[in-house]
Amino acid sequence: MTPSAMTPSTLYRNGRIYSASVPGSTALLVTDGRIAWLGADTGAPAADRVVDVAGALIAPAFVDAHVHAFDTGLTLLGLDLAATRSREDVLDAVRRHAADLPGDAVVVGHGWDESGWVDQRPPAAAELDRAAGGRMVYLSQASVHSAIVSSPLLARVSPDVPGYASDGWLRRDAHHVVRGIAHGSIGATQRRRAQETALRHAASLGIAAVHECGGPGTSDEEGFQALLALPAEGDLPEVYGYWGELGAAAKARELGAVGAGGDLYADGALGSHTAHLRSPYLDADTSGHGYVSAEQVAKHLVGCVREGVQGGFHAIGDAAIGTVLDGFGLAARQVGIDALRAGRHRIEHLEILDRDLIRGLVEYGITASVQPAFDRLWGGEHGMYAQRLGVARSLESNPLGALAGVGVALAFGSDSPVTPLDPWGTIRAAATHHNPVYRVSTRTAFAAHSRGGWRAAGLDADGRLAPGTSATFAVWDVAGPLQGGLPVLAPDSPEESAPALPVCRRTVLRGEVIYDVEDA
């Protein structure tokens, strides 16, 4: 194939290319956004441009299957509380951040996680008042399903709203109210800057596409549509939107979403004691909260089938997952199981589930959009899950290996800013799950974080390197050896330090460079 006269062709040579189609390849030719040729350097065709990658790894680019770009950008640009280790740390961070803000500004921050603190009481509203000089303060917990707020913001919520607390730590509906107020204080210019910052950061990590999960209580329609439009301006990852509003399949389509799901909440989160469990939490007098009925789930799915859009739900606890699957059963009786399976609907998170629930995922052809970093950060014998659930249930959580073992379609993501955008770290987390039974191979994890993400959005042809496929890949500097064509990410023994993660040198999306380290 000769290079196109319209679009300059580019030959990438002297690489280590991860391709099942042409194993052992060291060069690939990109023409008109596609891979025109793949093979050894010695047989490479002529090209308009040649890029010598000097032994770097070339592999399919990543897809992050669950992100919140606006919140991610705000965290990257502003008040990131992930490193705080006490109530005092949070107050000090607020004090420093507020000192540079106008008096009428709203202090917005994210990422505090009290489960690792010695004293697990977060700052109360009155303490935030003093630290922020009387400004409104909204600080979301790591789970983004609760927040602490200052008195001026707390006063905007009726005590009768579910989730209200006089100390300013709000959950459920009360949290949605203050989240809307806080986000509503941010103008279109700042919103765009945050969204663009998040997407550029994703590109710098070898991520060529993200699935944006929006909906009532998570994001507003205007901001959602603004994000979906951003990539058209060029040099940014693609964005596939999921609008999580019950019974809104037609509306999701009108907004430009590919699915009516994502953050359509069947329950809350473990970190905020709102994930809906069959057995109570150990450290709180509750089993969490379910937000939908099986009948509502069924009606939503039937609407999705009739509108021809993908449906889905956020479900973390086993009670919530059970409700969603019961809804799938009711929907199957109305539209037929084949029509339901054809929609390739998805469930986000799926943290607490057993064999019977996994069997339901297989029966209905559901894609599992999951976040391995949850286990890395909060799983095991001593993490937040052990506090909330006990060690046994903690070690049974996020059973990635069990899902992969029975053929459940996997799509990996971060839920950023709940956990950072970190694709290789996500793969390592999946391969080193706290419970060895639930570990997956690096190859399986890589597929879930690349091709799995494309498939989850209905793009089955993307996510692999072969002649004729989309030229969507990343170039990586890898410090250590490769095994099976991919970096070695886990140490040989617990006593050894983990290998350094690969560093992205360039990200290419459909032939266009959207990130290059030389331009950063």
Disulfide bonds with the S-S distance in Angstrom:
none
